[in-house]
Amino acid sequence: MLIAVDSPTALRLLRIYGINVPVTDERFESDSTFDAGIAVTIDGVAEPELGRCIRLKIGKQRGSRMCPVTERDAEDLVAEFHESNVLPSDDKWDRTLVQLLVKCSKLFVEGGMGEFHLLLYLTPQGYRTHAVYMMRSRKNPSKFTRDSV
């Protein structure tokens, strides 16, 4: 059984693991220079054949690595997206994605998550977190309420 993590706890966990919290300021979108960026989803899931994994999705392509994800694992995963021309070659985006994959893996495993979903946008400035959804596994009893960010 999974229990949704409440918003304040989710935000606190993101900060602890060095992941930007979601930006909800709509003024950005009204700015004519606003660049939404490339939509990226990072999921922490339990796959029947592999166990706990971090999954990266850009466009229609998906790839995954078993947890804990090392920096080398993350680099290899990002390289798969370059090979299929889904992700443009950009050193800054590569470093950002590698760091995020490692951080999300740590949060997923160490935070006792049963499920973890992070939607973000790669931008010229780095990345902007759009939304996060976390579910704790029942194995880690908690006082969390049903909610998401």
C-alpha positions in Angstrom: 0.0 0.0 0.0 1.2 3.5 -0.8 0.5 6.7 1.1 0.7 10.1 -0.6 3.2 12.5 0.9 1.8 15.9 2.0 3.0 19.0 0.2 5.2 20.5 3.0 7.0 17.2 3.4 7.5 16.8 -0.3 9.0 20.3 -0.6 11.2 19.6 2.4 12.5 16.4 0.9 13.2 18.1 -2.5 15.3 20.8 -0.6 17.1 18.2 1.5 18.2 16.3 -1.7 19.1 19.5 -3.6 16.2 19.4 -6.1 14.5 22.6 -7.1 11.0 22.9 -5.8 8.1 23.5 -8.3 7.7 26.9 -9.7 4.1 28.0 -9.9 4.6 31.7 -10.8 2.5 32.2 -13.9 4.2 35.6 -14.6 7.0 33.6 -16.4 4.6 32.3 -19.0 3.3 35.8 -19.9 6.8 37.0 -20.6 7.5 37.1 -24.3 11.0 35.7 -23.7 9.8 32.8 -21.7 11.2 29.5 -22.9 9.2 26.5 -21.6 12.1 24.2 -22.4 12.2 20.5 -23.0 9.7 18.5 -20.9 11.4 15.7 -18.9 9.9 13.2 -16.5 12.0 11.4 -13.9 10.1 8.5 -12.1 11.1 6.3 -9.3 9.2 3.0 -9.7 9.3 -0.6 -8.7 9.5 -2.7 -11.9 8.7 -6.4 -11.5 11.7 -7.6 -13.5 14.3 -5.0 -12.3 13.2 -3.9 -8.8 13.5 -0.3 -7.8 14.5 1.9 -10.8 14.8 5.4 -11.9 13.1 6.0 -15.2 13.8 9.0 -17.5 11.2 10.0 -20.1 11.8 12.7 -22.8 9.2 12.9 -25.6 8.1 9.3 -26.3 11.4 7.7 -25.3 12.0 6.0 -22.0 15.0 4.5 -20.3 15.7 3.2 -16.8 18.4 2.2 -14.5 18.3 0.2 -11.3 18.7 2.0 -8.0 20.9 3.3 -6.6 21.8 5.2 -9.8 25.5 6.1 -10.0 26.9 9.0 -11.9 28.1 6.6 -14.6 24.7 4.9 -14.9 23.1 8.4 -15.3 25.6 9.4 -18.0 24.9 6.2 -19.9 21.2 6.8 -19.7 21.5 10.4 -20.9 23.7 9.1 -23.8 20.9 6.8 -25.0 18.7 9.9 -25.5 21.4 11.6 -27.5 21.9 8.5 -29.7 18.2 8.5 -30.7 18.3 12.3 -31.3 15.6 12.9 -28.6 17.8 15.2 -26.6 20.0 17.8 -28.2 23.7 17.7 -27.3 24.3 20.3 -24.6 26.9 19.9 -21.8 25.0 21.9 -19.3 21.8 19.9 -19.8 23.8 16.7 -19.6 25.3 17.6 -16.3 21.9 18.8 -15.0 20.2 15.5 -15.9 23.0 13.4 -14.6 22.9 15.2 -11.2 19.1 15.1 -11.1 19.0 11.3 -11.8 21.5 10.6 -9.0 19.7 12.9 -6.6 16.3 11.5 -7.5 17.6 8.0 -7.0 18.9 8.9 -3.5 15.6 10.5 -2.6 13.6 7.5 -3.9 15.6 5.0 -2.0 16.6 6.8 1.2 13.3 8.6 1.5 11.4 5.3 1.6 9.4 6.1 -1.5 7.1 3.6 -3.1 6.7 5.9 -6.1 8.2 9.2 -7.2 7.4 11.4 -10.1 9.1 14.6 -11.1 8.1 16.7 -14.1 10.6 19.4 -15.1 11.7 21.5 -18.0 15.3 21.8 -19.2 15.9 25.5 -20.0 18.9 27.5 -21.1 19.3 28.5 -17.5 19.3 24.9 -16.2 15.9 23.4 -15.2 12.5 24.4 -13.8 10.6 21.9 -11.7 6.9 21.9 -12.7 5.4 19.2 -10.4 6.3 16.4 -8.1 4.3 13.5 -6.7 5.6 11.2 -4.0 4.1 8.1 -2.4 5.6 6.5 0.6 5.6 2.8 0.9 3.5 1.3 3.7 6.8 -0.3 5.1 7.7 3.2 6.3 4.8 4.2 8.5 4.3 7.9 8.7 1.8 10.7 9.6 1.6 11.9 6.0 -1.7 13.0 4.5 -3.0 12.5 1.0 -1.8 15.4 -1.1 0.7 16.2 -3.8 2.6 19.2 -5.0 
